[in-house]
Amino acid sequence: MIARVATFEGVNVEEAQRTMDEAEAIIRPLVEGLDGYKGQLTLVAEDGKVHTITFFESEEKASAAEPTFDEEMPKALGHIFAGWAGHRVSVGHFFVASDERA
């Protein structure tokens, strides 16, 4: 399994929490329809740093999903993201060596 990890900084956490349900309603159909999608996890720190981790069954399928993350998602979420502020500082793909979530 591959984890696509995107890191954002400077996010307005209060605004993100306030609008998360609206954002999820837009994001969920976009990512759940991606070939090889296996789930996602979002981590938010009080200082405005956010990590989004999206799981895929292979590197090829994770790479093929990049246009959705880079183009479709920002277009669909533009009105929400404007209030969140912040910016993406990195994105990478990682082999999932262990996953012990219950």
C-alpha positions as CSV (number, residue, x, y, z in Angstrom):
1,M,0.0,0.0,0.0
2,I,1.1,3.6,-0.7
3,A,0.3,6.6,1.4
4,R,0.2,10.0,-0.4
5,V,1.1,12.6,2.3
6,A,0.5,16.2,1.7
7,T,1.6,18.8,4.2
8,F,0.0,22.3,4.6
9,E,1.1,25.2,6.8
10,G,-0.6,28.4,7.9
11,V,-4.1,26.9,7.9
12,N,-6.7,28.8,9.9
13,V,-7.7,25.9,12.1
14,E,-10.8,27.5,13.5
15,E,-12.2,28.2,10.0
16,A,-11.2,24.7,8.8
17,Q,-13.0,23.1,11.7
18,R,-16.1,25.3,11.0
19,T,-16.3,24.3,7.3
20,M,-14.9,20.7,7.5
21,D,-18.3,19.1,7.0
22,E,-18.9,21.1,3.8
23,A,-15.4,20.4,2.5
24,E,-15.9,16.6,3.3
25,A,-19.1,16.6,1.2
26,I,-17.1,17.8,-1.8
27,I,-13.9,15.9,-1.2
28,R,-15.4,12.4,-0.4
29,P,-16.9,11.8,-3.8
30,L,-13.7,13.0,-5.5
31,V,-11.3,10.7,-3.7
32,E,-13.6,7.7,-3.2
33,G,-13.9,7.5,-7.0
34,L,-10.1,7.3,-7.6
35,D,-8.8,4.1,-8.9
36,G,-7.1,2.1,-6.1
37,Y,-8.3,4.4,-3.3
38,K,-8.1,2.7,0.1
39,G,-9.0,5.4,2.6
40,Q,-7.7,8.7,4.0
41,L,-6.7,10.4,7.3
42,T,-6.4,14.1,8.1
43,L,-4.2,15.3,11.0
44,V,-4.5,18.9,12.2
45,A,-2.2,20.7,14.7
46,E,-3.2,23.8,16.6
47,D,-0.4,25.7,15.0
48,G,-2.0,25.4,11.5
49,K,0.0,22.5,10.2
50,V,-2.1,19.9,8.4
51,H,-1.2,16.5,7.0
52,T,-3.6,14.7,4.7
53,I,-2.8,11.0,4.2
54,T,-4.5,9.2,1.3
55,F,-4.0,5.5,0.9
56,F,-3.8,3.8,-2.5
57,E,-3.2,0.1,-3.5
58,S,-0.1,1.0,-5.6
59,E,2.3,3.7,-6.5
60,E,0.9,3.8,-10.1
61,K,-2.6,4.5,-8.9
62,A,-1.4,7.1,-6.4
63,S,0.6,8.9,-9.2
64,A,-2.4,8.7,-11.5
65,A,-4.5,10.5,-8.9
66,E,-2.3,13.6,-8.7
67,P,-4.4,15.6,-11.3
68,T,-7.4,15.2,-9.0
69,F,-5.4,16.6,-6.0
70,D,-3.6,19.3,-8.0
71,E,-6.5,20.5,-10.2
72,E,-10.0,19.2,-9.5
73,M,-9.9,19.4,-5.8
74,P,-8.6,23.0,-5.5
75,K,-11.2,24.1,-8.2
76,A,-14.1,22.4,-6.3
77,L,-13.0,23.7,-2.9
78,G,-11.8,27.2,-3.9
79,H,-14.5,29.0,-2.0
80,I,-13.7,27.0,1.2
81,F,-10.0,26.9,0.9
82,A,-9.9,30.7,0.6
83,G,-11.1,30.9,4.2
84,W,-8.7,28.3,5.4
85,A,-5.7,30.3,4.1
86,G,-2.4,28.3,4.3
87,H,-0.5,26.6,1.5
88,R,0.8,23.2,0.6
89,V,4.4,22.9,1.4
90,S,5.1,19.3,0.3
91,V,3.6,16.1,-1.1
92,G,5.2,12.7,-1.2
93,H,4.4,9.0,-1.7
94,F,5.4,6.5,1.0
95,F,5.3,2.7,1.2
96,V,3.1,1.7,4.1
97,A,5.4,-0.5,6.1
98,S,3.0,-0.9,9.1
99,D,-0.6,0.0,9.9
100,E,-1.9,-1.0,13.3
101,R,-5.0,1.2,13.5
102,A,-7.9,-0.5,15.3
